[in-house]
């Protein structure tokens, strides 16, 4: 039960459909809670629907507490934390930023019973902080935060430069305008407000220079502000792009490492194979691989769902699955057609690209060919060219329909999901 709970919360097991449902439910719950925390501050809404909103917030708080306790309970199953034992693993997990955000999301319900009524503001702020939980489910937000953290010293340097320019602008304007406007530029701290509004190009207009020299200097600092604001923006943008590229490479590397044909390769060799991957997008309903075509490439699904419809069932390959492994070595005609069930983003490894790399690296070629020969014999004995690992994580749905697609003679073993025989997938060679 504990392992199943861990798989559902961390989306690491074979019950990916249930894990995705839980993840989507939690994301929706976070959005609903943040929205209600905002509209609840409207007096009319609070007066008319205060009771209903309170019950929703109480139920949501209970769910967030339950989620936090469940994640803390399975914390010792995380691979990096296992060596610390049950207590040490949970303590280290509780100090992790994700766990702290989960705790913040659970606190409002607890504080409602502990704080006096006039502490409503604290509870509202904590409810709004539940928005931070979205970082757990959004790779883009996590990548942005990592990019900011990685460039923190450069951002601190840019902040010092901007602060220095603001202080200099305030000092100059104070010296120029103090006699003309003693009420607005009576000191450097008073002039700093004008300098901040000017350098950041906001320009509120409540404090403006009136002398000719002051207007000239003010215009100079306005133009300088555009360049200064571009400093941190450029730093974050370049770091974010680098982080996205690194994440995509790690994802590609891990996908390649899962393929049995490459699992015995060294990390550097897997990285070489990963660099050969090409991106391809296929719209829902369009064909990815046609029956009868030469199987000369393999596919990794980086996002989306692919479908093989057979006579009495459908096979669905989801994000992270692959097919066409043996197509890289033995280019046979495909025995089934596979289509994009949802819009798919694929990574494609072409046979000729891999063969060229193998020609340059004989040791790598030997490893791959030996594994391909062994797995090719298994496929032949099974009267097919798809190996079971490609379908082990696939969703098999019985249709009972009268589809006109002939069931391909694919390699299938009784190790499938949900205790039923994994269905044949797209033909692979």
N, C-alpha and C positions, 0 to 999 in steps of 0.2 A: 504493500500500500504506500509506503514511504517513497519507494522508487517511482511508482506511478505518479504520485503527487509531484515529485521533482520533475519528471518528464513533462507533465502538463504545465507547470509553472515556467520551466525554462525552455520548453519546446525542443527537447533533445531526443525524445523517443519516437516510436512508430505511430503513436496516436496523435498525429500532427493535426488532423481535423479538429479534434477536441481542444488541442492546445491553441490553435488559431482562434477557435470560438471564444475561449477564455480571454485570450489577448484582446480580441476585438471588443468583447464585453467590457473589459477593464478600461480600454481607451475611451469607449463611449461613456462609461460611468464618470471618468475624469472630466470629459468635456461637459457633461450634464451638470456636474457639481460646480465647476468653475462658472458656468453660465448662470446657475441658480444663485451662486454667491454674489454675482454682480447685480442681477435683477432684484434680488431680495432687499437691496438697499433702497429701492424705490418705495416711498411711503405708501402709495396706492396699492402696490403689489403686496407689500408686507401686511397691510390692513385687510386685504381681501382674501389672500391665499397663504397667510402666515402659517396656519396650522398644517396645511398640506406640505408646504415647503419644509417645515420643521421635521415632519415625518420622513420625507424623502432624504433630508440631510442625515437624520438619525440612522436610517437604514443603510445609506451609503457609508457612513462612518463605521458601522458595524462590519460591513463588507471589507473596508480597508483595514480594519483591525484584524479581521480573519485572514486576509491576504498576508499581512505583515507577520503574523504568528506562523502561518504555513511556510512562508519563505525562511523564517528563522529556524523552523523545525527541520527543514531539509537542507540547511546550510552546510552540514557536514558531508553532503554528497557531492558538493562542488569539487572537481578534481584538484584545483590548487589548494583547497582547504582541508582535504581529507587527512593529511599527515598531522594536523594539529589536534585531532581527537574531537569528540562531540562538543565539549565545552569550549575549547580553544577555537574551533572552527566557527561556532556560533558567535563568539565574542568578536572575532576578526570580521565576520560578515556584518555584524551590527555596527561596526565602525566604518564600513564601506559607504561611500556617498549614496549609492542606490538605496541601501537599507535606511540611511538617515532620511532620505526623501520619503520613503515608505512610512517611516515613523511620523514624520511631519504630517503626512496625509491622514494618519490615524489619530493624531492628537486632538483635532477639534471636538470629536465626540467625547473624549475623556475630559477635556477642559470645560465643556459645557456643564459638567457636574461638579467641577472643582472651583471655577472662577466665579466671582460675583456677576450679577447681571450687567453691570456697567462695563464689563470687559468684553462686550460684544465685538469691538473693533479688533481685538486680538484674534478672536475666532474667525472673523471674516478674512483677515490677512492669511491665516493658516489654511483656510479653505481655498483661497486663491493660489497659494503655494502648491496645491495639488497639481497645478499645471506642470510643475517640474517633473512629475512622474512620466510625462509623455516622452522624456528623454530616454527612458528605458526601452520604449517601443519604436523610437525613431532613430535610425542610423544617421540621418542627416544632422539632427540636433546633437547627437553624441560626437559626430565628426567635427562639427563646428566648435563644440566645447573643447575637444582635444586640440583643435587648431589654435584656439585662443591660449590654452595652457602651454602649448609648445612654443608659442611666440611671446610669452609673457614678458621676457626681458626686453625684446624689441618694442613691445607696446608700452612698457614703462619708460623706455627711452623717448619714444614719440610723445608720451604724455608730459615728460619733463620739458621737451622742446616747446610744446604748445603752452605749457604753464609759464615758461620763461618769456615767450613772446607776449602773453597776456599781461604779465607783470611789467614788461618794458613799455607796452602800449599804454597801460594805465598810468605809469609814471610820467611818460611824455605828455599825455593829454592833461594830466593834473597840472603840470608846469605851464602849459599853454592856456588852459581854460579856467584856472582857479580864480583869476581876477574878474573874468567876464561872467562866470557863473559860480559864485562862491557857495551857493546852496547845493549845487549838484556835483561839483568837483572840489569840495572842501578838503579832501584828503585822498591819498592813494587808495585806501580801501574803498572809498566811495566811487572812485574812477574804475575800479576793477569790474564793477557791474557793467559799465559801458564797454570795457575791453572784452569781456566774455561774450556779450551780445554781438559785438562787432567781429571778433576773430572767428566765432562759430557761424558767422553770416546769418544770424537770426535777426538782429536789428530790430528790437522792440520799438524803438523810437521815443521812449520816455526820457532818455538822456542823450542829447546830441550836441556836437560842437557847434558853436555859432560864429567863431572867428574864422577868417580865411585860412590861416595856417592850420587851425584845428581841423577844418574840413578836409584840407589836403592830406594831413597826416591820417585822419580817419579813413579816407578813401584808400590810402596805401595799405593800411592794416586790413581793410575789407578784402582787397585783392589777395593779400598775403594769407588770409584765412582759408581761401579755397585750397591753396597748396598744402596748408597745415592739416586740414581735415582729411586730405587724401592720404596722408602718411599712415594712420592706423587702418584705414579702409584697405589700402593696398597690401599692408602686412597681413591682415586677416584673410583677404581674398586669396593671396598666393598660398598661405598656409592651409586654407580650406581646400583649395584645388589639390595641393600635395597630399592632404589627408584622404581625400576621396580616391585619388589614384592609388595610394598605398592600401586603402581598404579594399578596393576592387581587385588589386593584385593578390591580397591575402585570401579573398573569397575564391578567386580563380585557382590559386595554389591549393587550397583545401579541397576544392572540387576535384582537381586532378588527382590529389593524393588518395581520394576515396576509391578510385577506379582500380579494381584488382590487377589490371594489366600493368599499372604503374606503382603499385603499393610497395614493391621491394626496391624502388629506386631511392637514391639519396635525395636529400632536400634540394641540393643544387640542381640535380637532374630533373626533379619535378618542376623546379622553377623554370628551367629551360623549356620544358613542355608547355607550361602555363603561358609563356610569352608567345607561343604560336597561336593562341586562341584568338578568334575573330568574333566580333559582336554581330548579332543578327536579330532583327525584330520581325515577328510574324503576327499579323492580326488574327483575331479570333475567327475560326472557321477556315482559315487558309491552310494549305498543305505544307507541312514541314519536310516530309520525306514520302515520295510516291512509290507505291508497290510496283516492282519490276525494274526500278532504276538501279543503277550500280551503286552499291553501298560503299562509298569512298570517303566517308567522314563520320565523326561522332559528334553528339550534341550534349551540352550541359544546359539545364534550365536554370537560369539565374533569377528569373521571375516569371510567374504565370503558370498555366496548366496545359499539358498536352494530353490528347485522347486517342486511344485506339478502340474503335468500335468493332466488336466481333458479333457472331450470330446471337449469342445469348448473354453477353456481358460487355462491359466497357472497362478499359484499363486507363487509369488516369495517372500521369506522371506529373509531379509537382515540383515546386522550387527546390533545387538541390539535387534532383534526380538526373540521371544521365542515360543515354542509350546510343547504341552503335559502336560499342567498344571494339569488337573484333573486326568492324568495317575498316579499321586502320591497317590491318594486315591482310585479311582475305577479302577481297572485293567481290562479293557475290551479289546477285540481284536481291533486292529487298522483297520480303515475303508479306509485307503489310504496309498500309498507308497510315501515317500518323499526322494528325492535324492539331492545330492550336485550339484548345477548348476555350481558353481565355487568351487575351493578348499576351504573347510570350516574348521575353528577352532571352536570347540564346547565346551561348558561347560555342563556337564551332571549331573543331580541330580537324583539319583536312589531312587525308592520308599522305599526299605528296609532300606536304610541309614536314610531317613527322619523319618520313623516309629520308628527306634531305638532311635532317638533323642526325638521323641514325647513321647515315653515310659518313658524316664528319666525326662521329663518336662510336667506334666499333664496340666498345664495352657496353655502352648504353643499348646499342642495337642487339647485342647478344642477350641481355637481360629481357628485353621486350619480346624478342622472337621466341625465346624459350617459354616464357609465360603464355604467349599467344598460341604456341603449338600445343601446350597442355590444355588450355581452355578451348582451343579449336576442336580437339578430340572429344571433349565433353559435349560441345555443341553438336558435333556430327552424331554422336551416340544418341543425342536427344532429338535428332531429326530437325534441327533448327539452328539459328544463328544468333539468338538472344540468350544471354546468360542470366541466371536467376538473380544475381546481385543487382541487376539493372531494374528488376521489378520488385525487389523485396520490400521497398517502401511505397510501392504504388497502391493506389486505391482501386479495388476491384468491385465493380457494381454490377449485379445481375440485372439485366434488362428484360429478359424473357421476350425480346422482340423478334422480328423476322428480318433482321438486317441482312443485306445482300452481300456482306463482306465475308469471304471465306476465312475460316479460322486458320491463321498461319501456323505452320509447323515450327513453333519456336521452342526454345529450350526452357522448360518450366519444371520447378521442383515444388514439392508440397511443404514450403516453408513460409507461405505467404502470410499476409496480414490477416488479422481477425480470424485466424484459424482456418481460412479456406485457401484452396489452391491458388497460387498467384497466377494470373492470367498472362498469356503471351503478350509481349509488347511488340513494338516495331521491330522489324527484321534487322538484325545486325550482322555484320560480318567481321 
